[in-house]
Amino acid sequence: MATTSNTPPKIVVVGGGAGGLELATKLGRKLGKKGKADVTLVDTTHTHIWKPLLHEVAAGTLDSHEDEIEYLSQAKCSGFRFRLGRMDGLDRSKKQISVAPTISEDGLEIIPQRTFNYDYLIMSVGSVSHDFNIKGVSENCLFLDSTKQAEVFQKKLLQSYVRAHAQGKPLEEGQLDVAIVGAGATGIELSAQLHEVSHLLNAYGLDEVEPTDVKITIIEAANRVLPGLPENLSESTETELAKLGVKLLTNERVVEVTETDIKTESGKVISAAIKVWAAGIKAPEFLKDIDGLETNWMNQLVVKQTLQTTLDDDIYAIGDCCACKWQGHDENVPPRAQAAHQMASLVYKSLKNRMADKPVPEYHYHDYGSLVSLGKYSTVGNMMGNLSGGSLMIQGFLARMMYLSLYKMHQVALFGPFRVAMLTLSHIFRRSVHPNIKLH
């Protein structure tokens, strides 16, 4: 609907992930700076990091403090406002969201509970790991849903190496073993990074630990790795993982996780000092039936092809937290960064059209393929997805360059081409003087 008063419409974006931050940035630059809209981004943290990089943060091969984006700085440059806080409620009748108080680590209330009014609300809160209520998972596994969780993993990993290096006695059986539940992209890419870390830490002086002392196991309930991607991509990935010495256990459904072991339905017991859960996702719990909106079993907001929620046209959902039908398929649009990017572009056009009383466009997901990085060792992928009934398999240097370009495209959407070029040069010079791994 067009705005009938001189007051610009209030647009609130909740969640500063890949899609949410790109959308807030574009809305701010195109509408906010010109006074055509009042744009606000709400997120639970101060900084943004591209989620596909979290496995590198966890392994220590990427320092999050060098690649993170300050929301307040991005807001200042891009014409929107940033508000820190966790959304905990919605009142559709008042067109208002509530945000929980922000509490410091020592229990001090820094920011009180607040409410924000909106004319248009875009939910972009991403996803969290789904433990499927399996016994012991939440207590005994590490997760990689956020920068904070990835940093916790990195510190635990480094402490384990330092302890093993300095203990002055042979390693105990499985003392440095890592078990990863889930053979999707996150689990695969993390395993390759951990293999690289075992060699880097040895080279940096923790030489009482040999790379062969670290055994990495991936456990997957499906019959192959990357079960949601083409079989030829799975086969190539399995071949590369075998070269790295990563052990694969497929057709193994986890039924319990203890402090020391992972137990599967077939009776296998996999011992590991560090256990990582990367086996499924769901939208955050607070979304479940929030103020009567339609959600699915994964807490995702069900949307129409316009990305508007089924029961409220003024509320949109994008990215991992939305359930949108993939036209021509028997499934929803997959939770990938490319989908979030496409959805952000569609919602920007939709809001502009509504403010001008024009029809809203429909979303059509374009699958440009998938890429899986195995660190410096290899990258495998397929391009163009299922376009024309087939896909082009790529591997090696070309696949690696394509993988790196995905992050550059995200940066360009946030900073523009010139600043990204400067950032890239800065990164090259920084890497020439900094260690290849975070050592503290």
C-alpha beads as a LAMMPS data file, in Angstrom:
LAMMPS data file: protein, C-alpha beads

440 atoms
439 bonds

1 atom types
1 bond types

-500.0 500.0 xlo xhi
-500.0 500.0 ylo yhi
-500.0 500.0 zlo zhi

Masses

1 110.0

Atoms # bond

1 1 1 0.000 0.000 0.000
2 1 1 1.193 3.522 -0.705
3 1 1 1.838 5.831 2.237
4 1 1 -0.936 8.424 2.472
5 1 1 0.768 10.769 4.969
6 1 1 4.060 12.630 4.815
7 1 1 5.500 10.209 7.375
8 1 1 7.823 7.697 5.689
9 1 1 6.917 4.047 6.287
10 1 1 8.714 2.213 9.071
11 1 1 10.560 -0.861 7.793
12 1 1 11.975 -3.181 10.445
13 1 1 14.368 -5.999 9.515
14 1 1 14.919 -8.561 12.281
15 1 1 18.153 -10.514 11.859
16 1 1 21.403 -9.309 10.337
17 1 1 22.520 -12.449 8.535
18 1 1 23.419 -12.622 4.857
19 1 1 19.946 -11.727 3.575
20 1 1 18.900 -9.401 6.382
21 1 1 22.010 -7.211 6.318
22 1 1 22.023 -7.013 2.521
23 1 1 18.352 -5.981 2.559
24 1 1 18.778 -3.373 5.314
25 1 1 21.811 -1.965 3.511
26 1 1 19.988 -1.652 0.183
27 1 1 16.854 -0.204 1.768
28 1 1 18.956 2.278 3.702
29 1 1 20.939 3.433 0.698
30 1 1 18.031 3.620 -1.751
31 1 1 15.236 4.761 0.581
32 1 1 16.559 5.643 4.031
33 1 1 19.120 8.207 2.923
34 1 1 16.493 9.895 0.738
35 1 1 13.945 10.099 3.536
36 1 1 11.560 7.748 1.727
37 1 1 11.592 5.140 4.510
38 1 1 12.647 4.744 8.118
39 1 1 14.756 1.567 8.126
40 1 1 15.784 -0.263 11.313
41 1 1 17.819 -3.457 11.692
42 1 1 17.489 -5.458 14.931
43 1 1 20.006 -8.172 15.832
44 1 1 21.175 -9.984 18.962
45 1 1 24.878 -9.290 18.388
46 1 1 27.041 -6.281 17.580
47 1 1 28.713 -7.750 14.522
48 1 1 28.021 -9.747 11.364
49 1 1 30.101 -12.497 9.838
50 1 1 29.082 -14.481 6.772
51 1 1 27.726 -17.753 8.183
52 1 1 29.440 -20.045 5.606
53 1 1 32.740 -18.877 7.159
54 1 1 31.959 -20.115 10.665
55 1 1 33.690 -23.459 10.136
56 1 1 36.913 -21.528 9.437
57 1 1 36.435 -19.483 12.609
58 1 1 35.936 -22.728 14.538
59 1 1 39.110 -24.249 13.130
60 1 1 41.082 -21.059 13.753
61 1 1 42.044 -20.560 10.106
62 1 1 39.973 -17.338 10.083
63 1 1 40.079 -14.676 12.793
64 1 1 36.506 -13.467 13.171
65 1 1 37.684 -10.077 14.432
66 1 1 39.381 -9.384 11.106
67 1 1 36.378 -10.272 8.909
68 1 1 33.420 -9.193 11.034
69 1 1 31.280 -6.165 10.185
70 1 1 30.139 -3.747 12.899
71 1 1 26.393 -3.232 12.522
72 1 1 26.560 0.318 13.883
73 1 1 29.237 1.264 11.367
74 1 1 27.352 -0.331 8.484
75 1 1 24.186 1.469 9.571
76 1 1 25.936 4.859 9.662
77 1 1 27.372 4.380 6.159
78 1 1 24.197 2.951 4.644
79 1 1 21.334 5.058 5.953
80 1 1 19.598 2.695 8.379
81 1 1 19.526 2.404 12.164
82 1 1 20.792 -0.547 14.175
83 1 1 19.240 -1.641 17.447
84 1 1 20.806 -4.339 19.614
85 1 1 18.459 -6.909 21.088
86 1 1 16.651 -10.235 20.771
87 1 1 13.105 -10.146 19.425
88 1 1 10.814 -12.050 21.779
89 1 1 7.295 -11.113 20.732
90 1 1 4.967 -9.810 18.035
91 1 1 1.679 -7.934 18.206
92 1 1 0.201 -7.856 14.716
93 1 1 -2.820 -5.810 15.760
94 1 1 -0.526 -2.994 16.946
95 1 1 2.065 -3.685 14.217
96 1 1 4.719 -3.856 16.883
97 1 1 7.563 -6.159 17.893
98 1 1 9.002 -6.518 21.381
99 1 1 12.701 -6.901 22.099
100 1 1 13.979 -8.530 25.284
101 1 1 16.264 -6.662 27.706
102 1 1 20.002 -6.864 27.014
103 1 1 21.825 -8.262 30.054
104 1 1 25.601 -8.112 30.593
105 1 1 27.668 -11.153 31.575
106 1 1 27.610 -10.029 35.211
107 1 1 23.808 -9.712 35.228
108 1 1 23.497 -5.942 34.752
109 1 1 20.635 -4.722 32.550
110 1 1 22.269 -2.637 29.835
111 1 1 19.212 -2.010 27.651
112 1 1 15.632 -2.365 28.959
113 1 1 12.856 -4.169 27.115
114 1 1 11.626 -2.138 24.147
115 1 1 9.021 -2.165 21.433
116 1 1 9.370 -1.097 17.799
117 1 1 6.498 -0.169 15.516
118 1 1 6.525 -1.168 11.877
119 1 1 4.605 -0.722 8.671
120 1 1 6.546 -3.550 7.044
121 1 1 8.344 -6.272 8.990
122 1 1 10.942 -8.592 7.477
123 1 1 11.940 -11.661 9.494
124 1 1 15.466 -12.804 8.662
125 1 1 16.555 -14.567 11.849
126 1 1 18.252 -17.520 10.162
127 1 1 18.413 -20.981 11.675
128 1 1 19.899 -22.934 14.565
129 1 1 20.971 -26.553 14.879
130 1 1 18.218 -29.146 15.262
131 1 1 19.129 -31.880 17.747
132 1 1 15.863 -33.793 17.093
133 1 1 15.570 -34.260 20.884
134 1 1 18.289 -36.925 20.799
135 1 1 19.530 -37.728 24.276
136 1 1 22.725 -35.945 25.299
137 1 1 23.223 -33.816 22.180
138 1 1 22.629 -30.399 23.739
139 1 1 24.768 -31.233 26.782
140 1 1 27.734 -32.907 25.090
141 1 1 28.054 -31.471 21.570
142 1 1 29.431 -28.220 20.252
143 1 1 27.446 -26.254 17.662
144 1 1 28.359 -23.761 14.946
145 1 1 25.292 -21.525 14.768
146 1 1 27.021 -18.288 15.731
147 1 1 30.397 -16.582 15.883
148 1 1 30.432 -17.024 19.658
149 1 1 29.898 -20.782 19.367
150 1 1 32.592 -21.046 16.695
151 1 1 35.046 -19.173 18.925
152 1 1 34.229 -21.493 21.838
153 1 1 35.075 -24.436 19.578
154 1 1 38.362 -22.838 18.494
155 1 1 39.453 -22.194 22.068
156 1 1 38.603 -25.725 23.162
157 1 1 40.452 -27.167 20.173
158 1 1 43.579 -25.082 20.810
159 1 1 43.559 -25.834 24.537
160 1 1 43.338 -29.558 23.750
161 1 1 46.407 -29.320 21.504
162 1 1 48.430 -27.282 23.996
163 1 1 47.563 -29.698 26.815
164 1 1 48.526 -32.706 24.676
165 1 1 51.776 -31.041 23.606
166 1 1 52.859 -30.179 27.160
167 1 1 51.607 -33.153 29.174
168 1 1 54.939 -34.966 29.007
169 1 1 53.461 -38.397 28.407
170 1 1 51.965 -40.323 25.490
171 1 1 48.518 -39.313 24.332
172 1 1 45.604 -41.278 25.651
173 1 1 43.486 -43.148 23.115
174 1 1 41.172 -40.678 21.372
175 1 1 42.475 -37.689 23.328
176 1 1 42.388 -35.411 20.268
177 1 1 39.769 -37.204 18.178
178 1 1 36.942 -35.165 16.676
179 1 1 33.558 -36.607 15.678
180 1 1 31.247 -34.566 13.470
181 1 1 27.590 -35.577 13.217
182 1 1 26.206 -34.522 9.857
183 1 1 27.797 -34.771 6.413
184 1 1 26.315 -31.620 4.947
185 1 1 28.477 -28.740 3.759
186 1 1 29.267 -27.539 7.298
187 1 1 30.462 -30.934 8.512
188 1 1 32.480 -31.632 5.370
189 1 1 34.168 -28.229 5.296
190 1 1 34.939 -28.329 9.026
191 1 1 36.608 -31.736 8.703
192 1 1 38.917 -30.462 5.958
193 1 1 39.826 -27.372 7.984
194 1 1 40.598 -29.497 11.041
195 1 1 42.895 -31.691 8.943
196 1 1 44.770 -28.558 7.863
197 1 1 44.926 -27.313 11.472
198 1 1 46.602 -30.534 12.633
199 1 1 49.480 -29.811 10.239
200 1 1 49.648 -26.064 10.940
201 1 1 49.838 -26.417 14.722
202 1 1 52.595 -28.989 14.344
203 1 1 54.504 -26.591 12.101
204 1 1 54.045 -23.700 14.577
205 1 1 55.801 -25.624 17.331
206 1 1 53.225 -27.893 18.957
207 1 1 55.307 -30.730 17.586
208 1 1 54.755 -33.211 20.397
209 1 1 51.449 -33.836 18.614
210 1 1 51.683 -35.444 15.190
211 1 1 48.946 -34.827 12.606
212 1 1 48.266 -38.553 12.615
213 1 1 47.386 -38.329 16.321
214 1 1 44.201 -36.495 15.352
215 1 1 41.467 -38.729 13.978
216 1 1 38.424 -37.100 12.385
217 1 1 35.168 -39.009 11.910
218 1 1 32.003 -37.875 10.123
219 1 1 28.736 -39.633 11.026
220 1 1 25.791 -39.365 8.627
221 1 1 22.327 -40.930 8.783
222 1 1 21.894 -40.911 4.979
223 1 1 23.651 -43.321 2.639
224 1 1 26.126 -40.727 1.341
225 1 1 27.702 -37.399 2.202
226 1 1 26.001 -34.205 0.977
227 1 1 22.682 -36.070 0.652
228 1 1 20.857 -33.007 -0.655
229 1 1 23.228 -32.534 -3.593
230 1 1 23.904 -34.525 -6.794
231 1 1 25.484 -37.956 -6.374
232 1 1 28.544 -37.169 -8.484
233 1 1 29.347 -34.305 -6.102
234 1 1 29.019 -36.683 -3.143
235 1 1 31.335 -39.211 -4.790
236 1 1 34.010 -36.610 -5.529
237 1 1 33.790 -35.274 -1.989
238 1 1 34.130 -38.746 -0.478
239 1 1 37.223 -39.359 -2.617
240 1 1 38.831 -36.130 -1.416
241 1 1 37.991 -36.826 2.234
242 1 1 39.532 -40.284 1.946
243 1 1 42.767 -38.652 0.769
244 1 1 42.739 -36.534 3.927
245 1 1 42.230 -39.564 6.130
246 1 1 38.770 -38.518 7.307
247 1 1 36.709 -41.539 8.331
248 1 1 33.147 -41.639 6.977
249 1 1 30.320 -43.540 8.641
250 1 1 27.150 -43.377 6.527
251 1 1 23.779 -45.028 7.224
252 1 1 24.427 -44.430 10.909
253 1 1 21.695 -42.677 12.886
254 1 1 22.825 -41.240 16.208
255 1 1 20.627 -42.255 19.157
256 1 1 22.637 -40.894 22.094
257 1 1 25.631 -38.710 22.877
258 1 1 27.501 -39.079 26.163
259 1 1 30.422 -37.136 27.590
260 1 1 32.868 -39.475 25.888
261 1 1 31.009 -41.293 23.093
262 1 1 28.488 -41.111 20.270
263 1 1 26.175 -44.117 20.003
264 1 1 24.362 -45.116 16.809
265 1 1 21.260 -47.186 16.128
266 1 1 23.331 -50.037 14.661
267 1 1 25.283 -50.369 17.903
268 1 1 28.451 -48.502 16.959
269 1 1 30.184 -46.454 19.652
270 1 1 32.443 -43.661 18.440
271 1 1 34.706 -42.174 21.099
272 1 1 35.786 -38.566 20.665
273 1 1 37.144 -35.794 22.861
274 1 1 35.367 -33.152 20.778
275 1 1 31.902 -33.783 19.383
276 1 1 30.261 -31.444 16.876
277 1 1 26.577 -31.437 15.906
278 1 1 25.920 -30.320 12.323
279 1 1 23.071 -32.664 11.408
280 1 1 20.049 -30.459 10.842
281 1 1 18.547 -27.013 11.178
282 1 1 15.380 -25.331 12.379
283 1 1 14.242 -21.752 12.807
284 1 1 14.521 -20.262 16.321
285 1 1 11.929 -21.464 18.830
286 1 1 10.341 -18.045 19.388
287 1 1 8.941 -18.140 15.839
288 1 1 6.717 -21.169 16.485
289 1 1 3.136 -19.968 15.826
290 1 1 4.201 -16.421 16.760
291 1 1 1.019 -14.336 17.165
292 1 1 -0.912 -16.861 15.092
293 1 1 1.312 -16.829 11.997
294 1 1 1.575 -20.123 10.108
295 1 1 4.754 -22.098 10.809
296 1 1 5.937 -25.613 9.940
297 1 1 7.550 -28.365 12.030
298 1 1 10.921 -26.604 11.715
299 1 1 9.465 -23.367 13.172
300 1 1 9.854 -21.710 9.761
301 1 1 7.342 -19.038 8.780
302 1 1 5.282 -20.286 5.852
303 1 1 5.207 -17.725 3.051
304 1 1 3.467 -17.202 -0.254
305 1 1 5.437 -16.901 -3.501
306 1 1 5.664 -13.178 -2.786
307 1 1 7.586 -14.025 0.442
308 1 1 4.747 -12.490 2.446
309 1 1 3.549 -14.644 5.319
310 1 1 0.346 -16.518 4.545
311 1 1 -1.724 -14.646 7.148
312 1 1 -0.206 -11.160 7.081
313 1 1 0.890 -9.344 3.928
314 1 1 2.863 -6.760 5.908
315 1 1 5.201 -9.414 7.324
316 1 1 7.827 -11.009 5.103
317 1 1 10.254 -13.841 5.830
318 1 1 13.533 -14.530 4.032
319 1 1 16.433 -16.936 4.357
320 1 1 16.586 -20.038 6.538
321 1 1 13.638 -18.968 8.726
322 1 1 11.099 -19.085 5.886
323 1 1 9.356 -21.998 4.193
324 1 1 8.837 -21.069 0.562
325 1 1 7.693 -23.512 -2.103
326 1 1 10.348 -24.203 -4.739
327 1 1 8.285 -23.951 -7.887
328 1 1 8.506 -27.039 -10.063
329 1 1 9.788 -29.182 -7.173
330 1 1 8.260 -31.209 -4.362
331 1 1 10.253 -29.361 -1.737
332 1 1 10.855 -25.918 -0.304
333 1 1 13.644 -23.590 -1.344
334 1 1 16.830 -24.970 0.279
335 1 1 18.479 -23.006 3.109
336 1 1 21.448 -21.603 1.213
337 1 1 23.183 -18.238 1.113
338 1 1 22.285 -17.793 -2.567
339 1 1 18.586 -18.189 -1.708
340 1 1 18.813 -15.552 1.045
341 1 1 20.545 -13.168 -1.375
342 1 1 17.838 -13.661 -4.004
343 1 1 15.073 -13.247 -1.422
344 1 1 16.564 -9.991 -0.147
345 1 1 16.542 -8.575 -3.684
346 1 1 12.927 -9.668 -4.200
347 1 1 11.685 -8.101 -0.949
348 1 1 13.416 -4.807 -1.784
349 1 1 11.518 -4.703 -5.095
350 1 1 8.291 -5.734 -3.366
351 1 1 8.490 -2.934 -0.789
352 1 1 9.274 -0.328 -3.433
353 1 1 6.290 -1.507 -5.476
354 1 1 3.932 -1.445 -2.502
355 1 1 4.988 2.073 -1.573
356 1 1 4.108 3.090 -5.150
357 1 1 0.843 1.081 -5.263
358 1 1 2.232 -1.345 -7.830
359 1 1 1.804 -5.157 -7.916
360 1 1 4.274 -7.189 -5.874
361 1 1 6.605 -9.621 -7.692
362 1 1 6.764 -13.372 -7.039
363 1 1 9.893 -15.176 -5.975
364 1 1 11.417 -17.803 -8.254
365 1 1 14.474 -19.518 -6.837
366 1 1 17.332 -19.916 -9.314
367 1 1 19.717 -22.701 -8.349
368 1 1 23.178 -21.700 -9.537
369 1 1 24.740 -24.828 -8.141
370 1 1 26.627 -25.734 -4.980
371 1 1 30.265 -25.514 -3.962
372 1 1 31.976 -27.310 -1.096
373 1 1 35.418 -26.221 0.046
374 1 1 37.914 -28.692 1.448
375 1 1 40.282 -25.939 2.519
376 1 1 43.520 -25.596 0.578
377 1 1 43.265 -29.199 -0.594
378 1 1 40.365 -28.999 -3.018
379 1 1 36.983 -27.522 -3.845
380 1 1 34.228 -29.452 -5.571
381 1 1 30.910 -28.305 -6.920
382 1 1 28.272 -28.302 -9.597
383 1 1 27.244 -25.208 -11.497
384 1 1 23.830 -24.191 -12.810
385 1 1 22.053 -26.702 -10.574
386 1 1 19.403 -28.615 -12.481
387 1 1 19.105 -26.112 -15.305
388 1 1 17.980 -27.851 -18.500
389 1 1 17.928 -31.151 -16.645
390 1 1 21.631 -31.330 -15.878
391 1 1 24.589 -29.737 -14.146
392 1 1 28.248 -29.096 -14.833
393 1 1 30.669 -30.702 -12.400
394 1 1 33.674 -28.545 -11.523
395 1 1 36.655 -29.209 -9.288
396 1 1 40.045 -27.847 -8.312
397 1 1 41.233 -24.311 -9.041
398 1 1 38.151 -23.191 -10.974
399 1 1 35.830 -24.434 -8.220
400 1 1 37.998 -22.728 -5.593
401 1 1 37.817 -19.392 -7.419
402 1 1 34.046 -19.730 -7.752
403 1 1 33.760 -20.511 -4.029
404 1 1 35.781 -17.435 -3.070
405 1 1 33.713 -15.283 -5.424
406 1 1 30.534 -16.086 -3.446
407 1 1 31.888 -14.213 -0.427
408 1 1 33.073 -11.361 -2.632
409 1 1 29.553 -11.025 -4.055
410 1 1 28.210 -10.728 -0.500
411 1 1 30.811 -8.063 0.294
412 1 1 30.005 -6.122 -2.875
413 1 1 26.332 -6.027 -1.858
414 1 1 27.373 -4.465 1.459
415 1 1 30.306 -2.212 0.513
416 1 1 30.341 -1.717 -3.243
417 1 1 33.084 -2.863 -5.663
418 1 1 35.746 -0.237 -4.814
419 1 1 35.764 -0.882 -1.069
420 1 1 35.802 -4.643 -1.679
421 1 1 38.846 -4.251 -3.929
422 1 1 40.603 -2.323 -1.143
423 1 1 39.564 -4.917 1.432
424 1 1 40.930 -7.695 -0.767
425 1 1 44.305 -5.958 -1.116
426 1 1 44.400 -5.328 2.626
427 1 1 43.635 -8.997 3.272
428 1 1 46.477 -10.112 0.972
429 1 1 49.006 -7.905 2.777
430 1 1 47.688 -8.946 6.193
431 1 1 47.995 -12.640 5.375
432 1 1 51.639 -12.092 4.381
433 1 1 52.604 -11.028 7.933
434 1 1 50.065 -12.858 10.114
435 1 1 50.125 -16.571 10.972
436 1 1 47.884 -18.898 8.971
437 1 1 46.010 -19.895 12.096
438 1 1 44.754 -18.156 15.224
439 1 1 47.168 -19.175 17.993
440 1 1 45.431 -17.819 21.102

Bonds

1 1 1 2
2 1 2 3
3 1 3 4
4 1 4 5
5 1 5 6
6 1 6 7
7 1 7 8
8 1 8 9
9 1 9 10
10 1 10 11
11 1 11 12
12 1 12 13
13 1 13 14
14 1 14 15
15 1 15 16
16 1 16 17
17 1 17 18
18 1 18 19
19 1 19 20
20 1 20 21
21 1 21 22
22 1 22 23
23 1 23 24
24 1 24 25
25 1 25 26
26 1 26 27
27 1 27 28
28 1 28 29
29 1 29 30
30 1 30 31
31 1 31 32
32 1 32 33
33 1 33 34
34 1 34 35
35 1 35 36
36 1 36 37
37 1 37 38
38 1 38 39
39 1 39 40
40 1 40 41
41 1 41 42
42 1 42 43
43 1 43 44
44 1 44 45
45 1 45 46
46 1 46 47
47 1 47 48
48 1 48 49
49 1 49 50
50 1 50 51
51 1 51 52
52 1 52 53
53 1 53 54
54 1 54 55
55 1 55 56
56 1 56 57
57 1 57 58
58 1 58 59
59 1 59 60
60 1 60 61
61 1 61 62
62 1 62 63
63 1 63 64
64 1 64 65
65 1 65 66
66 1 66 67
67 1 67 68
68 1 68 69
69 1 69 70
70 1 70 71
71 1 71 72
72 1 72 73
73 1 73 74
74 1 74 75
75 1 75 76
76 1 76 77
77 1 77 78
78 1 78 79
79 1 79 80
80 1 80 81
81 1 81 82
82 1 82 83
83 1 83 84
84 1 84 85
85 1 85 86
86 1 86 87
87 1 87 88
88 1 88 89
89 1 89 90
90 1 90 91
91 1 91 92
92 1 92 93
93 1 93 94
94 1 94 95
95 1 95 96
96 1 96 97
97 1 97 98
98 1 98 99
99 1 99 100
100 1 100 101
101 1 101 102
102 1 102 103
103 1 103 104
104 1 104 105
105 1 105 106
106 1 106 107
107 1 107 108
108 1 108 109
109 1 109 110
110 1 110 111
111 1 111 112
112 1 112 113
113 1 113 114
114 1 114 115
115 1 115 116
116 1 116 117
117 1 117 118
118 1 118 119
119 1 119 120
120 1 120 121
121 1 121 122
122 1 122 123
123 1 123 124
124 1 124 125
125 1 125 126
126 1 126 127
127 1 127 128
128 1 128 129
129 1 129 130
130 1 130 131
131 1 131 132
132 1 132 133
133 1 133 134
134 1 134 135
135 1 135 136
136 1 136 137
137 1 137 138
138 1 138 139
139 1 139 140
140 1 140 141
141 1 141 142
142 1 142 143
143 1 143 144
144 1 144 145
145 1 145 146
146 1 146 147
147 1 147 148
148 1 148 149
149 1 149 150
150 1 150 151
151 1 151 152
152 1 152 153
153 1 153 154
154 1 154 155
155 1 155 156
156 1 156 157
157 1 157 158
158 1 158 159
159 1 159 160
160 1 160 161
161 1 161 162
162 1 162 163
163 1 163 164
164 1 164 165
165 1 165 166
166 1 166 167
167 1 167 168
168 1 168 169
169 1 169 170
170 1 170 171
171 1 171 172
172 1 172 173
173 1 173 174
174 1 174 175
175 1 175 176
176 1 176 177
177 1 177 178
178 1 178 179
179 1 179 180
180 1 180 181
181 1 181 182
182 1 182 183
183 1 183 184
184 1 184 185
185 1 185 186
186 1 186 187
187 1 187 188
188 1 188 189
189 1 189 190
190 1 190 191
191 1 191 192
192 1 192 193
193 1 193 194
194 1 194 195
195 1 195 196
196 1 196 197
197 1 197 198
198 1 198 199
199 1 199 200
200 1 200 201
201 1 201 202
202 1 202 203
203 1 203 204
204 1 204 205
205 1 205 206
206 1 206 207
207 1 207 208
208 1 208 209
209 1 209 210
210 1 210 211
211 1 211 212
212 1 212 213
213 1 213 214
214 1 214 215
215 1 215 216
216 1 216 217
217 1 217 218
218 1 218 219
219 1 219 220
220 1 220 221
221 1 221 222
222 1 222 223
223 1 223 224
224 1 224 225
225 1 225 226
226 1 226 227
227 1 227 228
228 1 228 229
229 1 229 230
230 1 230 231
231 1 231 232
232 1 232 233
233 1 233 234
234 1 234 235
235 1 235 236
236 1 236 237
237 1 237 238
238 1 238 239
239 1 239 240
240 1 240 241
241 1 241 242
242 1 242 243
243 1 243 244
244 1 244 245
245 1 245 246
246 1 246 247
247 1 247 248
248 1 248 249
249 1 249 250
250 1 250 251
251 1 251 252
252 1 252 253
253 1 253 254
254 1 254 255
255 1 255 256
256 1 256 257
257 1 257 258
258 1 258 259
259 1 259 260
260 1 260 261
261 1 261 262
262 1 262 263
263 1 263 264
264 1 264 265
265 1 265 266
266 1 266 267
267 1 267 268
268 1 268 269
269 1 269 270
270 1 270 271
271 1 271 272
272 1 272 273
273 1 273 274
274 1 274 275
275 1 275 276
276 1 276 277
277 1 277 278
278 1 278 279
279 1 279 280
280 1 280 281
281 1 281 282
282 1 282 283
283 1 283 284
284 1 284 285
285 1 285 286
286 1 286 287
287 1 287 288
288 1 288 289
289 1 289 290
290 1 290 291
291 1 291 292
292 1 292 293
293 1 293 294
294 1 294 295
295 1 295 296
296 1 296 297
297 1 297 298
298 1 298 299
299 1 299 300
300 1 300 301
301 1 301 302
302 1 302 303
303 1 303 304
304 1 304 305
305 1 305 306
306 1 306 307
307 1 307 308
308 1 308 309
309 1 309 310
310 1 310 311
311 1 311 312
312 1 312 313
313 1 313 314
314 1 314 315
315 1 315 316
316 1 316 317
317 1 317 318
318 1 318 319
319 1 319 320
320 1 320 321
321 1 321 322
322 1 322 323
323 1 323 324
324 1 324 325
325 1 325 326
326 1 326 327
327 1 327 328
328 1 328 329
329 1 329 330
330 1 330 331
331 1 331 332
332 1 332 333
333 1 333 334
334 1 334 335
335 1 335 336
336 1 336 337
337 1 337 338
338 1 338 339
339 1 339 340
340 1 340 341
341 1 341 342
342 1 342 343
343 1 343 344
344 1 344 345
345 1 345 346
346 1 346 347
347 1 347 348
348 1 348 349
349 1 349 350
350 1 350 351
351 1 351 352
352 1 352 353
353 1 353 354
354 1 354 355
355 1 355 356
356 1 356 357
357 1 357 358
358 1 358 359
359 1 359 360
360 1 360 361
361 1 361 362
362 1 362 363
363 1 363 364
364 1 364 365
365 1 365 366
366 1 366 367
367 1 367 368
368 1 368 369
369 1 369 370
370 1 370 371
371 1 371 372
372 1 372 373
373 1 373 374
374 1 374 375
375 1 375 376
376 1 376 377
377 1 377 378
378 1 378 379
379 1 379 380
380 1 380 381
381 1 381 382
382 1 382 383
383 1 383 384
384 1 384 385
385 1 385 386
386 1 386 387
387 1 387 388
388 1 388 389
389 1 389 390
390 1 390 391
391 1 391 392
392 1 392 393
393 1 393 394
394 1 394 395
395 1 395 396
396 1 396 397
397 1 397 398
398 1 398 399
399 1 399 400
400 1 400 401
401 1 401 402
402 1 402 403
403 1 403 404
404 1 404 405
405 1 405 406
406 1 406 407
407 1 407 408
408 1 408 409
409 1 409 410
410 1 410 411
411 1 411 412
412 1 412 413
413 1 413 414
414 1 414 415
415 1 415 416
416 1 416 417
417 1 417 418
418 1 418 419
419 1 419 420
420 1 420 421
421 1 421 422
422 1 422 423
423 1 423 424
424 1 424 425
425 1 425 426
426 1 426 427
427 1 427 428
428 1 428 429
429 1 429 430
430 1 430 431
431 1 431 432
432 1 432 433
433 1 433 434
434 1 434 435
435 1 435 436
436 1 436 437
437 1 437 438
438 1 438 439
439 1 439 440
